[in-house]
Amino acid sequence: MQKSVGVIGCGWLGKPLAHELSKNLHVDCFCRETTKDNSHFWQSDIVIIAINTKENYLETLRKIATLTKPACNIFLMSSISIYREFDEDVDESFEITQPSLIKEAEDLVLSLRENVIILRLGGLMGDDRVAGRWKSAVDFSDGFVNYIHKDDVINIIKKMVENIVNFGIYNLVAPLHPSRQEIHRKNSQKAGSEIGKFEGFSKRRVSSQKVIKELNYTFLHPNPLEFWD
């Protein structure tokens, strides 16, 4: 029997994700507001939460975790901003001590459900999201980037669904980490815009080795310098 997937958040990431998954699965894609009018949604085998953190975020997550059927696998799109207290190489084993909405969200869903896959996304790039293409130059903090291309996020989720991954926390970040200034310089030259000014240097590099190893995954776009070539 074909599995059913519900994607909550039919936006920049959710819409193309739903389109890709629908090639082999039954997929419904909803804005968070419309799920209340679609009772069959709560019977989905897999629910992917790809909503922003605005508008009663924690309450929305609680509702989703409570109403979906017990056997449902829940994918929560989280963020590597959860590692903001570190200025070094980090992976999923690091203990997060600094409170944040992202940490509250992860802890909440994990406390309510067993089959939870948390995906800590790096800076989402690709298509119209181009780092360094600005109408006017501004000041930036420099450092290693922790970006990921939208195509890789979609591809990794697809492989997790196919391989029946039903629990775990994973960083989704391109394995190479050029500096922000390198990327802005290249893209601003291509766009004919000013590069801006840079200060400081963040040494935080978020590792994606766990997802690479467990899924035997090869990134489609491993180098953020080449995301827009």
PyRosetta script that sets phi, psi and omega in degrees:
from pyrosetta import init, pose_from_sequence

init()
pose = pose_from_sequence("MQKSVGVIGCGWLGKPLAHELSKNLHVDCFCRETTKDNSHFWQSDIVIIAINTKENYLETLRKIATLTKPACNIFLMSSISIYREFDEDVDESFEITQPSLIKEAEDLVLSLRENVIILRLGGLMGDDRVAGRWKSAVDFSDGFVNYIHKDDVINIIKKMVENIVNFGIYNLVAPLHPSRQEIHRKNSQKAGSEIGKFEGFSKRRVSSQKVIKELNYTFLHPNPLEFWD")
pose.set_psi(1, 133.8)
pose.set_omega(1, -178.3)
pose.set_phi(2, -67.3)
pose.set_psi(2, 132.7)
pose.set_omega(2, 179.4)
pose.set_phi(3, -73.5)
pose.set_psi(3, 149.9)
pose.set_omega(3, 177.9)
pose.set_phi(4, -106.7)
pose.set_psi(4, 140.6)
pose.set_omega(4, -177.7)
pose.set_phi(5, -126.7)
pose.set_psi(5, 133.2)
pose.set_omega(5, 173.5)
pose.set_phi(6, -114.1)
pose.set_psi(6, 123.5)
pose.set_omega(6, 177.7)
pose.set_phi(7, -105.7)
pose.set_psi(7, 119.7)
pose.set_omega(7, 177.5)
pose.set_phi(8, -100.8)
pose.set_psi(8, 115.8)
pose.set_omega(8, -175.3)
pose.set_phi(9, 110.1)
pose.set_psi(9, 81.0)
pose.set_omega(9, -174.5)
pose.set_phi(10, -93.7)
pose.set_psi(10, 62.6)
pose.set_omega(10, -175.7)
pose.set_phi(11, -115.7)
pose.set_psi(11, -142.4)
pose.set_omega(11, -173.1)
pose.set_phi(12, -58.0)
pose.set_psi(12, -37.3)
pose.set_omega(12, 177.1)
pose.set_phi(13, -98.1)
pose.set_psi(13, -44.9)
pose.set_omega(13, -173.6)
pose.set_phi(14, -62.5)
pose.set_psi(14, -39.9)
pose.set_omega(14, -177.0)
pose.set_phi(15, -65.0)
pose.set_psi(15, -51.8)
pose.set_omega(15, 178.0)
pose.set_phi(16, -67.5)
pose.set_psi(16, -28.7)
pose.set_omega(16, 175.6)
pose.set_phi(17, -63.9)
pose.set_psi(17, -47.1)
pose.set_omega(17, 178.7)
pose.set_phi(18, -61.0)
pose.set_psi(18, -40.2)
pose.set_omega(18, 179.5)
pose.set_phi(19, -61.5)
pose.set_psi(19, -43.4)
pose.set_omega(19, -179.2)
pose.set_phi(20, -67.5)
pose.set_psi(20, -44.4)
pose.set_omega(20, -179.0)
pose.set_phi(21, -66.8)
pose.set_psi(21, -29.7)
pose.set_omega(21, -177.5)
pose.set_phi(22, -68.4)
pose.set_psi(22, -9.2)
pose.set_omega(22, 177.9)
pose.set_phi(23, -68.0)
pose.set_psi(23, -26.5)
pose.set_omega(23, -177.8)
pose.set_phi(24, -129.0)
pose.set_psi(24, -7.6)
pose.set_omega(24, -175.6)
pose.set_phi(25, -133.4)
pose.set_psi(25, 163.9)
pose.set_omega(25, 172.7)
pose.set_phi(26, -85.2)
pose.set_psi(26, 118.8)
pose.set_omega(26, -173.0)
pose.set_phi(27, -127.7)
pose.set_psi(27, 134.0)
pose.set_omega(27, 169.9)
pose.set_phi(28, -117.7)
pose.set_psi(28, 137.6)
pose.set_omega(28, 180.0)
pose.set_phi(29, -120.8)
pose.set_psi(29, 122.6)
pose.set_omega(29, -175.1)
pose.set_phi(30, -125.3)
pose.set_psi(30, 148.7)
pose.set_omega(30, 161.5)
pose.set_phi(31, -73.8)
pose.set_psi(31, 156.0)
pose.set_omega(31, -176.6)
pose.set_phi(32, -60.1)
pose.set_psi(32, -28.7)
pose.set_omega(32, -177.0)
pose.set_phi(33, -71.3)
pose.set_psi(33, -25.7)
pose.set_omega(33, -172.7)
pose.set_phi(34, -91.7)
pose.set_psi(34, -11.1)
pose.set_omega(34, -178.8)
pose.set_phi(35, -62.5)
pose.set_psi(35, -31.5)
pose.set_omega(35, -177.5)
pose.set_phi(36, -65.0)
pose.set_psi(36, -20.7)
pose.set_omega(36, -178.6)
pose.set_phi(37, -99.1)
pose.set_psi(37, 7.7)
pose.set_omega(37, -177.0)
pose.set_phi(38, -130.2)
pose.set_psi(38, 84.0)
pose.set_omega(38, -174.3)
pose.set_phi(39, -62.3)
pose.set_psi(39, -30.1)
pose.set_omega(39, -179.6)
pose.set_phi(40, -67.0)
pose.set_psi(40, -20.6)
pose.set_omega(40, 180.0)
pose.set_phi(41, -58.1)
pose.set_psi(41, -39.3)
pose.set_omega(41, -174.6)
pose.set_phi(42, -70.8)
pose.set_psi(42, -7.2)
pose.set_omega(42, 176.1)
pose.set_phi(43, -97.5)
pose.set_psi(43, 8.2)
pose.set_omega(43, 179.9)
pose.set_phi(44, -62.6)
pose.set_psi(44, 145.9)
pose.set_omega(44, 177.4)
pose.set_phi(45, -72.7)
pose.set_psi(45, -32.3)
pose.set_omega(45, -179.0)
pose.set_phi(46, -133.9)
pose.set_psi(46, 133.3)
pose.set_omega(46, 175.0)
pose.set_phi(47, -122.7)
pose.set_psi(47, 126.6)
pose.set_omega(47, -179.7)
pose.set_phi(48, -111.8)
pose.set_psi(48, 119.6)
pose.set_omega(48, -176.6)
pose.set_phi(49, -99.6)
pose.set_psi(49, 109.9)
pose.set_omega(49, -177.3)
pose.set_phi(50, -128.0)
pose.set_psi(50, 54.7)
pose.set_omega(50, -177.9)
pose.set_phi(51, -109.5)
pose.set_psi(51, 161.0)
pose.set_omega(51, 177.1)
pose.set_phi(52, -78.7)
pose.set_psi(52, 170.9)
pose.set_omega(52, -173.3)
pose.set_phi(53, -89.7)
pose.set_psi(53, 13.9)
pose.set_omega(53, -179.9)
pose.set_phi(54, -90.7)
pose.set_psi(54, 170.6)
pose.set_omega(54, 170.3)
pose.set_phi(55, 56.2)
pose.set_psi(55, 73.6)
pose.set_omega(55, 173.9)
pose.set_phi(56, 56.2)
pose.set_psi(56, 48.7)
pose.set_omega(56, -174.8)
pose.set_phi(57, -56.6)
pose.set_psi(57, -51.7)
pose.set_omega(57, -176.9)
pose.set_phi(58, -64.3)
pose.set_psi(58, -39.0)
pose.set_omega(58, 178.2)
pose.set_phi(59, -63.4)
pose.set_psi(59, -38.9)
pose.set_omega(59, 178.4)
pose.set_phi(60, -64.8)
pose.set_psi(60, -43.7)
pose.set_omega(60, 179.0)
pose.set_phi(61, -63.1)
pose.set_psi(61, -40.6)
pose.set_omega(61, 178.9)
pose.set_phi(62, -61.3)
pose.set_psi(62, -42.5)
pose.set_omega(62, 179.7)
pose.set_phi(63, -62.6)
pose.set_psi(63, -45.8)
pose.set_omega(63, -178.8)
pose.set_phi(64, -61.5)
pose.set_psi(64, -47.0)
pose.set_omega(64, -177.7)
pose.set_phi(65, -65.5)
pose.set_psi(65, -29.4)
pose.set_omega(65, -178.2)
pose.set_phi(66, -80.8)
pose.set_psi(66, -38.3)
pose.set_omega(66, -171.9)
pose.set_phi(67, -89.6)
pose.set_psi(67, -24.8)
pose.set_omega(67, 178.9)
pose.set_phi(68, -68.2)
pose.set_psi(68, 152.7)
pose.set_omega(68, -175.9)
pose.set_phi(69, -67.4)
pose.set_psi(69, 151.4)
pose.set_omega(69, -173.6)
pose.set_phi(70, -55.5)
pose.set_psi(70, -34.6)
pose.set_omega(70, -176.8)
pose.set_phi(71, -83.0)
pose.set_psi(71, -1.7)
pose.set_omega(71, -176.9)
pose.set_phi(72, -67.8)
pose.set_psi(72, 137.8)
pose.set_omega(72, 171.3)
pose.set_phi(73, -90.4)
pose.set_psi(73, 126.1)
pose.set_omega(73, -178.3)
pose.set_phi(74, -107.8)
pose.set_psi(74, 123.2)
pose.set_omega(74, 173.1)
pose.set_phi(75, -100.6)
pose.set_psi(75, 122.5)
pose.set_omega(75, 177.8)
pose.set_phi(76, -110.6)
pose.set_psi(76, 119.6)
pose.set_omega(76, 174.6)
pose.set_phi(77, -76.8)
pose.set_psi(77, 108.2)
pose.set_omega(77, -179.9)
pose.set_phi(78, -108.2)
pose.set_psi(78, -158.3)
pose.set_omega(78, -173.6)
pose.set_phi(79, -147.8)
pose.set_psi(79, 146.7)
pose.set_omega(79, 175.6)
pose.set_phi(80, -72.2)
pose.set_psi(80, -3.0)
pose.set_omega(80, 174.2)
pose.set_phi(81, -62.9)
pose.set_psi(81, -13.6)
pose.set_omega(81, 176.9)
pose.set_phi(82, -63.4)
pose.set_psi(82, -19.4)
pose.set_omega(82, -179.3)
pose.set_phi(83, -93.7)
pose.set_psi(83, 16.7)
pose.set_omega(83, -170.6)
pose.set_phi(84, -62.1)
pose.set_psi(84, -18.5)
pose.set_omega(84, -179.5)
pose.set_phi(85, -78.1)
pose.set_psi(85, -7.8)
pose.set_omega(85, -176.1)
pose.set_phi(86, -106.7)
pose.set_psi(86, 148.5)
pose.set_omega(86, 175.2)
pose.set_phi(87, -131.9)
pose.set_psi(87, 58.2)
pose.set_omega(87, -175.5)
pose.set_phi(88, -161.6)
pose.set_psi(88, -179.4)
pose.set_omega(88, 174.9)
pose.set_phi(89, -68.8)
pose.set_psi(89, 130.8)
pose.set_omega(89, -176.8)
pose.set_phi(90, -131.0)
pose.set_psi(90, 153.9)
pose.set_omega(90, 172.7)
pose.set_phi(91, -139.8)
pose.set_psi(91, -173.1)
pose.set_omega(91, -173.2)
pose.set_phi(92, -67.3)
pose.set_psi(92, -14.9)
pose.set_omega(92, -177.9)
pose.set_phi(93, -79.5)
pose.set_psi(93, -11.6)
pose.set_omega(93, -177.4)
pose.set_phi(94, -67.9)
pose.set_psi(94, 136.1)
pose.set_omega(94, 178.6)
pose.set_phi(95, -83.5)
pose.set_psi(95, 123.2)
pose.set_omega(95, -179.1)
pose.set_phi(96, -87.2)
pose.set_psi(96, 120.8)
pose.set_omega(96, -179.5)
pose.set_phi(97, -111.9)
pose.set_psi(97, -18.5)
pose.set_omega(97, -177.5)
pose.set_phi(98, -85.8)
pose.set_psi(98, 123.0)
pose.set_omega(98, -178.2)
pose.set_phi(99, -68.0)
pose.set_psi(99, 146.5)
pose.set_omega(99, 176.9)
pose.set_phi(100, -162.9)
pose.set_psi(100, 164.3)
pose.set_omega(100, 177.1)
pose.set_phi(101, -62.8)
pose.set_psi(101, -37.5)
pose.set_omega(101, 179.5)
pose.set_phi(102, -62.0)
pose.set_psi(102, -44.8)
pose.set_omega(102, 178.6)
pose.set_phi(103, -65.0)
pose.set_psi(103, -42.3)
pose.set_omega(103, 177.0)
pose.set_phi(104, -57.9)
pose.set_psi(104, -41.9)
pose.set_omega(104, -178.5)
pose.set_phi(105, -64.2)
pose.set_psi(105, -47.1)
pose.set_omega(105, 179.2)
pose.set_phi(106, -60.8)
pose.set_psi(106, -48.8)
pose.set_omega(106, -178.1)
pose.set_phi(107, -61.3)
pose.set_psi(107, -39.1)
pose.set_omega(107, -179.2)
pose.set_phi(108, -62.1)
pose.set_psi(108, -51.5)
pose.set_omega(108, -176.9)
pose.set_phi(109, -66.0)
pose.set_psi(109, -39.5)
pose.set_omega(109, 178.4)
pose.set_phi(110, -65.5)
pose.set_psi(110, -30.1)
pose.set_omega(110, 179.6)
pose.set_phi(111, -76.1)
pose.set_psi(111, -22.6)
pose.set_omega(111, -175.4)
pose.set_phi(112, -97.7)
pose.set_psi(112, -24.1)
pose.set_omega(112, -174.8)
pose.set_phi(113, -136.4)
pose.set_psi(113, 158.6)
pose.set_omega(113, 178.8)
pose.set_phi(114, -96.6)
pose.set_psi(114, -44.5)
pose.set_omega(114, -176.5)
pose.set_phi(115, -87.2)
pose.set_psi(115, 77.2)
pose.set_omega(115, -176.5)
pose.set_phi(116, -122.4)
pose.set_psi(116, 129.3)
pose.set_omega(116, 175.0)
pose.set_phi(117, -115.2)
pose.set_psi(117, 114.2)
pose.set_omega(117, 179.8)
pose.set_phi(118, -100.4)
pose.set_psi(118, 123.3)
pose.set_omega(118, 179.9)
pose.set_phi(119, -111.1)
pose.set_psi(119, 108.6)
pose.set_omega(119, 179.0)
pose.set_phi(120, -86.2)
pose.set_psi(120, 100.6)
pose.set_omega(120, -173.8)
pose.set_phi(121, -81.6)
pose.set_psi(121, 139.1)
pose.set_omega(121, 169.3)
pose.set_phi(122, -74.0)
pose.set_psi(122, -173.9)
pose.set_omega(122, 178.1)
pose.set_phi(123, -61.4)
pose.set_psi(123, 118.2)
pose.set_omega(123, -175.3)
pose.set_phi(124, -75.0)
pose.set_psi(124, 123.8)
pose.set_omega(124, -178.2)
pose.set_phi(125, -131.9)
pose.set_psi(125, 171.1)
pose.set_omega(125, -180.0)
pose.set_phi(126, 120.0)
pose.set_psi(126, 160.8)
pose.set_omega(126, -179.9)
pose.set_phi(127, 53.4)
pose.set_psi(127, -118.4)
pose.set_omega(127, -175.1)
pose.set_phi(128, -85.7)
pose.set_psi(128, -2.0)
pose.set_omega(128, 177.6)
pose.set_phi(129, -94.1)
pose.set_psi(129, 100.0)
pose.set_omega(129, -174.5)
pose.set_phi(130, -120.5)
pose.set_psi(130, 114.0)
pose.set_omega(130, 178.2)
pose.set_phi(131, -67.6)
pose.set_psi(131, 131.4)
pose.set_omega(131, 176.4)
pose.set_phi(132, 91.7)
pose.set_psi(132, -1.6)
pose.set_omega(132, 177.6)
pose.set_phi(133, -99.3)
pose.set_psi(133, 94.6)
pose.set_omega(133, -174.9)
pose.set_phi(134, -122.2)
pose.set_psi(134, 147.3)
pose.set_omega(134, 177.8)
pose.set_phi(135, -70.6)
pose.set_psi(135, -32.2)
pose.set_omega(135, 176.8)
pose.set_phi(136, -140.6)
pose.set_psi(136, 143.7)
pose.set_omega(136, -176.3)
pose.set_phi(137, -71.1)
pose.set_psi(137, 140.7)
pose.set_omega(137, 177.7)
pose.set_phi(138, -134.7)
pose.set_psi(138, -179.7)
pose.set_omega(138, 179.1)
pose.set_phi(139, -91.3)
pose.set_psi(139, 141.1)
pose.set_omega(139, -179.4)
pose.set_phi(140, -131.7)
pose.set_psi(140, 153.2)
pose.set_omega(140, 167.8)
pose.set_phi(141, -89.1)
pose.set_psi(141, 134.5)
pose.set_omega(141, -178.8)
pose.set_phi(142, -88.2)
pose.set_psi(142, 171.2)
pose.set_omega(142, 179.0)
pose.set_phi(143, 151.2)
pose.set_psi(143, 174.5)
pose.set_omega(143, 175.0)
pose.set_phi(144, -66.2)
pose.set_psi(144, 136.0)
pose.set_omega(144, 177.0)
pose.set_phi(145, -87.6)
pose.set_psi(145, 151.3)
pose.set_omega(145, 175.7)
pose.set_phi(146, -126.7)
pose.set_psi(146, 69.9)
pose.set_omega(146, -175.9)
pose.set_phi(147, -99.1)
pose.set_psi(147, 161.8)
pose.set_omega(147, 170.3)
pose.set_phi(148, -144.1)
pose.set_psi(148, 142.4)
pose.set_omega(148, 178.3)
pose.set_phi(149, -82.0)
pose.set_psi(149, 141.2)
pose.set_omega(149, -179.7)
pose.set_phi(150, -53.2)
pose.set_psi(150, -38.0)
pose.set_omega(150, -179.2)
pose.set_phi(151, -59.1)
pose.set_psi(151, -37.8)
pose.set_omega(151, -179.8)
pose.set_phi(152, -71.8)
pose.set_psi(152, -37.9)
pose.set_omega(152, 176.7)
pose.set_phi(153, -58.8)
pose.set_psi(153, -47.8)
pose.set_omega(153, -179.3)
pose.set_phi(154, -63.0)
pose.set_psi(154, -43.5)
pose.set_omega(154, -177.7)
pose.set_phi(155, -66.7)
pose.set_psi(155, -40.0)
pose.set_omega(155, 179.5)
pose.set_phi(156, -66.0)
pose.set_psi(156, -44.5)
pose.set_omega(156, 178.4)
pose.set_phi(157, -61.4)
pose.set_psi(157, -41.8)
pose.set_omega(157, 178.2)
pose.set_phi(158, -58.6)
pose.set_psi(158, -44.5)
pose.set_omega(158, 179.9)
pose.set_phi(159, -67.9)
pose.set_psi(159, -35.9)
pose.set_omega(159, 177.4)
pose.set_phi(160, -64.7)
pose.set_psi(160, -40.2)
pose.set_omega(160, 177.8)
pose.set_phi(161, -64.8)
pose.set_psi(161, -44.0)
pose.set_omega(161, -179.3)
pose.set_phi(162, -65.5)
pose.set_psi(162, -36.1)
pose.set_omega(162, -177.8)
pose.set_phi(163, -92.5)
pose.set_psi(163, 7.6)
pose.set_omega(163, 177.2)
pose.set_phi(164, 52.7)
pose.set_psi(164, 51.9)
pose.set_omega(164, 169.2)
pose.set_phi(165, -76.1)
pose.set_psi(165, 122.4)
pose.set_omega(165, -175.4)
pose.set_phi(166, -124.5)
pose.set_psi(166, 6.8)
pose.set_omega(166, 176.2)
pose.set_phi(167, -161.6)
pose.set_psi(167, 145.8)
pose.set_omega(167, 172.9)
pose.set_phi(168, 138.9)
pose.set_psi(168, 162.7)
pose.set_omega(168, 175.8)
pose.set_phi(169, -114.5)
pose.set_psi(169, 129.1)
pose.set_omega(169, -175.7)
pose.set_phi(170, -134.9)
pose.set_psi(170, 135.6)
pose.set_omega(170, 170.2)
pose.set_phi(171, -84.1)
pose.set_psi(171, 129.9)
pose.set_omega(171, 175.0)
pose.set_phi(172, -113.0)
pose.set_psi(172, 94.9)
pose.set_omega(172, -176.2)
pose.set_phi(173, -142.8)
pose.set_psi(173, 138.1)
pose.set_omega(173, 175.9)
pose.set_phi(174, -56.8)
pose.set_psi(174, 140.5)
pose.set_omega(174, -173.8)
pose.set_phi(175, -69.9)
pose.set_psi(175, -16.7)
pose.set_omega(175, 177.9)
pose.set_phi(176, -102.8)
pose.set_psi(176, 146.3)
pose.set_omega(176, -172.1)
pose.set_phi(177, -132.3)
pose.set_psi(177, 72.8)
pose.set_omega(177, 173.2)
pose.set_phi(178, -66.3)
pose.set_psi(178, 171.7)
pose.set_omega(178, 179.7)
pose.set_phi(179, -81.9)
pose.set_psi(179, 156.4)
pose.set_omega(179, 177.8)
pose.set_phi(180, -60.7)
pose.set_psi(180, -38.1)
pose.set_omega(180, -179.3)
pose.set_phi(181, -64.9)
pose.set_psi(181, -38.2)
pose.set_omega(181, 177.2)
pose.set_phi(182, -59.9)
pose.set_psi(182, -45.6)
pose.set_omega(182, -177.7)
pose.set_phi(183, -67.9)
pose.set_psi(183, -44.1)
pose.set_omega(183, -179.6)
pose.set_phi(184, -64.5)
pose.set_psi(184, -38.7)
pose.set_omega(184, 179.9)
pose.set_phi(185, -62.0)
pose.set_psi(185, -46.4)
pose.set_omega(185, -178.3)
pose.set_phi(186, -65.3)
pose.set_psi(186, -46.9)
pose.set_omega(186, -175.8)
pose.set_phi(187, -74.2)
pose.set_psi(187, -32.4)
pose.set_omega(187, 178.0)
pose.set_phi(188, -69.1)
pose.set_psi(188, -34.4)
pose.set_omega(188, 176.7)
pose.set_phi(189, -64.6)
pose.set_psi(189, -42.0)
pose.set_omega(189, 179.3)
pose.set_phi(190, -65.3)
pose.set_psi(190, -36.2)
pose.set_omega(190, -176.6)
pose.set_phi(191, -89.3)
pose.set_psi(191, -9.7)
pose.set_omega(191, -178.0)
pose.set_phi(192, 70.0)
pose.set_psi(192, 32.3)
pose.set_omega(192, -179.2)
pose.set_phi(193, -114.3)
pose.set_psi(193, 170.5)
pose.set_omega(193, 179.5)
pose.set_phi(194, -78.1)
pose.set_psi(194, 150.7)
pose.set_omega(194, -174.9)
pose.set_phi(195, -85.4)
pose.set_psi(195, -28.0)
pose.set_omega(195, -177.7)
pose.set_phi(196, 89.8)
pose.set_psi(196, -175.1)
pose.set_omega(196, -179.3)
pose.set_phi(197, -115.1)
pose.set_psi(197, 148.8)
pose.set_omega(197, -176.9)
pose.set_phi(198, -125.1)
pose.set_psi(198, 141.4)
pose.set_omega(198, 177.5)
pose.set_phi(199, -134.1)
pose.set_psi(199, 151.3)
pose.set_omega(199, 175.6)
pose.set_phi(200, 65.3)
pose.set_psi(200, -176.5)
pose.set_omega(200, 176.9)
pose.set_phi(201, -160.3)
pose.set_psi(201, 114.7)
pose.set_omega(201, 176.9)
pose.set_phi(202, -83.6)
pose.set_psi(202, 129.0)
pose.set_omega(202, -178.4)
pose.set_phi(203, -94.9)
pose.set_psi(203, 7.1)
pose.set_omega(203, -178.3)
pose.set_phi(204, -71.3)
pose.set_psi(204, 121.5)
pose.set_omega(204, 173.3)
pose.set_phi(205, -125.6)
pose.set_psi(205, 120.6)
pose.set_omega(205, -176.6)
pose.set_phi(206, -92.8)
pose.set_psi(206, 124.6)
pose.set_omega(206, -175.5)
pose.set_phi(207, -82.8)
pose.set_psi(207, 139.1)
pose.set_omega(207, 174.3)
pose.set_phi(208, -112.3)
pose.set_psi(208, 19.2)
pose.set_omega(208, -175.7)
pose.set_phi(209, -63.5)
pose.set_psi(209, -29.9)
pose.set_omega(209, -179.1)
pose.set_phi(210, -62.7)
pose.set_psi(210, -48.7)
pose.set_omega(210, -178.8)
pose.set_phi(211, -70.1)
pose.set_psi(211, -33.7)
pose.set_omega(211, 177.3)
pose.set_phi(212, -62.1)
pose.set_psi(212, -44.9)
pose.set_omega(212, -176.9)
pose.set_phi(213, -72.2)
pose.set_psi(213, -48.6)
pose.set_omega(213, -174.0)
pose.set_phi(214, -71.4)
pose.set_psi(214, -32.5)
pose.set_omega(214, 179.9)
pose.set_phi(215, -98.8)
pose.set_psi(215, -2.9)
pose.set_omega(215, -171.9)
pose.set_phi(216, 51.6)
pose.set_psi(216, 49.6)
pose.set_omega(216, -169.5)
pose.set_phi(217, -95.3)
pose.set_psi(217, 134.9)
pose.set_omega(217, 172.8)
pose.set_phi(218, -110.9)
pose.set_psi(218, 120.8)
pose.set_omega(218, -176.9)
pose.set_phi(219, -65.4)
pose.set_psi(219, 137.3)
pose.set_omega(219, 174.7)
pose.set_phi(220, -69.9)
pose.set_psi(220, -34.7)
pose.set_omega(220, -178.3)
pose.set_phi(221, -131.4)
pose.set_psi(221, 81.5)
pose.set_omega(221, -175.3)
pose.set_phi(222, -76.2)
pose.set_psi(222, -22.0)
pose.set_omega(222, -173.2)
pose.set_phi(223, -118.3)
pose.set_psi(223, 111.0)
pose.set_omega(223, 179.6)
pose.set_phi(224, -57.2)
pose.set_psi(224, -23.7)
pose.set_omega(224, 176.4)
pose.set_phi(225, -63.5)
pose.set_psi(225, -21.1)
pose.set_omega(225, -174.9)
pose.set_phi(226, -111.2)
pose.set_psi(226, 10.4)
pose.set_omega(226, -177.6)
pose.set_phi(227, -59.2)
pose.set_psi(227, -31.6)
pose.set_omega(227, -172.2)
pose.set_phi(228, -115.1)
pose.set_psi(228, 17.7)
pose.set_omega(228, 177.9)
pose.set_phi(229, -75.2)
pose.dump_pdb("model.pdb")
